[in-house]
Amino acid sequence: MGRCNRRRRTGRDRLVVSVCGPSGSGKSSLAVGLVEALGTGLASRVPADWYLLDAPPGAATVAPYAWDWLRLTADLAGPDGRLVHTPRFDFARMRRGDPGSAKGFTLRPVMLVDAMRPYPAAGLVVRLEVGPDERRRRLAERDARWGTSVLTRWDRLEASHVDASPRTDGLVLDGESPPGELIHLVLGAIRRRFGDDLPASFPGDGLDAIP
């Protein structure tokens, strides 16, 4: 046997990493890069924006967004290899349901949850920090490239990434660092946090030297 057992994992022993931080900090890019580094047979990304909840009636336009963590936890509870679909979400109206779209992801031993707020049930939280000027620049570029209007919701986005009960056991990284450096640091943190629970195929060479 290797350094961990090779049983088929379920949600009870799945390794969940929450990649969080303000809008424009590079969360999605880091999560995608981690999946590419680990391989799609070992890791998968959860696009958690599709788990956003509708704002309650009468909520202020700067009220923080909220996520349906209970639904996500239920979706993560299946066995490896199961295809899961997110709720349908209409980003034009910022509401659930039609004519919104859904996203699919496959359950793997390591799941990367990408959201502004940390996923409460994550075994490891990785927070990216980038200054507001740089994040505004990134969002403006993305809006121009995709034809979106995310930057018009700046105040609400800023209110949404602030965690009222922040975890102090996570990893805080500079989101302007080179992507390869960020990936290397997160892989090392995953190894330190999960240890012998890691799948046998998890990369190990060269990571032990990370301080």
N, C-alpha and C positions, 0 to 999 in steps of 0.2 A: 504493500500500500504506500501511497505518497504521503505528503505532509497533511493531507486531509482526507476525509472519506469521499467516495465517489457516488454516493447515493443520489437519486433524483430528488432535487430540492423542491420544497413547496414554500408558500409564503411564510411559514413559521421560521424557516432558517435561511431565507433569502437575504443577501447582503445588499442593503439599500443605502445609497449615498445621495445626500441632498446637496445639489449645487445651487446656491442662492445668492442674492445680491440685487442691487437696484437695476432698473431697466437700462440697458446699454452698457452693462459691465462685462459682458462677454460670457454669460452663463451657458447659452445654447452652444456657442462655439467650443467651450471647454467640454461640455457633456458629449458633443459629437466627436471631439478629438479623443476623449477617453474611450468611447466605444470603438473608434478606429484602432486605437492602440491595443485594446484588449481583444478585439475581434467580436463579430456579431454572434458567434456561438457562445460567448462567455458573458457579454454585456449588452444592455439595451437601454435606450433613453426614453424617459417618460416626458412628453411635452405637456407639462402640468398646466399651462395656460388654458387648455381645454377643460380643466376641472374647475375653472372659475365659477363662482355662484353669481346669480343675479343680485343686483343691489336691491335692498329692501325698499318698498315704496316710500317716497319722500326723503330718501337719503340725500345728503349734500353731494354736490358734484365732486367734492374733494374727499369724500368718505373712502377709506381704504378698500381695496378689493379683498375678497375672501375666497378661499378655496374649499372644495368639497373633499376634505381629507378622508372622511369616512368612506366615500365611494372609491377613492384611490386605494385605500387600505384593502377594501374588499377585492378590487381588481388585481392587486398584487398577491392575493392569497392562493392563486392557482399553481399548478405544477409548471416546471420548466417546459418551454416549447408552446405553451398556450398563447394563441393570438387574442389580444384584448383590444377593444375599441373604447376610446374615450367618449364622454358625453358629446352630443352635438352642441356647438357653440357658434353664435353669430357675432363676429368681431366688429362688424359695422354698427350693430345695435348694442354690443356688449351684453348680450343676453343668450341664455340657453335656448336650444330648440331650433326648429326650421326658421329661415333657410340656412341655418348654420351647417358647418361641416364637422366631421369626426376624424380622429386620427387613430391609426392602429399601431400597436407595438407588441413585440413578442416577449414573454416572460423568460428571463435568463437568470443565472445564478447571481449576477451583479446588476443591479438596476440603478440608473442615474436619473434622479428626479430633478427636473430643471424648473425652478419657480423663483419669484422674488422673495417669498417667505420660505423659511426652512420647513421641510416636511417633518412633522412632529415625531413620527415613528422611525426616522432614519437612524441607522447605526453610526453614521458619520456625517457631519455637516461641514461643507466647504463653502465659505463666503468670499465672494469677489468684491473688492472695493476699488472704485474709480471715481475721480472727482467729477462734479456736476458739469463743468464746461466740456470736458471730453465726452461725457455721456450724451450731452445735448448734441454735440457734433456728430457722434455715431448715429443717434436716432434720426437726425435730419438727413444724413446720407442714406439711411435705410428707408425712410419714408420716400425719398426721391427715387430710389431704386425699385421699390416695391409698389409705389403708388398708394401708400398708406398714410395715416394721419396720427401716428402714435404720439408725436411730440405735442399735439394739442391737448393731450391728457396728462401733461407733465406733473401738475400739482397732485393729481390723484395717484399717479405712479410713485411719486416721492413719498406720499403718505403710506403706500402699500408695502414698501420693503422694510419699514421700521418694525422690528419685532418687539412686542410689549414684554415678552418673557424670553430674552435671548439665551441660547445655550452657550456655556462658557467652555465646552469641551471640544470645540470644532477647530477647523483650520481656516485662518484668514489670510487671503492672498491678494497681492497687487494685480488687478485685472489688466494693467498695462504691461505686465511682464511678457516675455516671449512665450508663445503657445506651448512650445516643447518643454520649456522650464516648468510651466504650470502643470502640464500633464505628468511630468516626472515627480513633482512634489506630491500631487494627489495620489499617484500610484504608491508612493512610499507611505503616505498616511494611511491608505487602505490596508497595506500590509501590516503596519503597526497596530491598527485598530482591530482588525479581524483575525490576524494571526493564523492559528491552525484551522480556523473555520473556512479559510479560502479554498476555492476549487484548486485541484492539482494543476490545472493548466494556467493558473495565474502567473504572470511573469515575475521572476525573482532576481535574475542576474543583474547586478549593478545597482539594485535599489537599496540594499542594506547600508550603503555608504551615505545615504541621505541623512543629514543631521536631524 
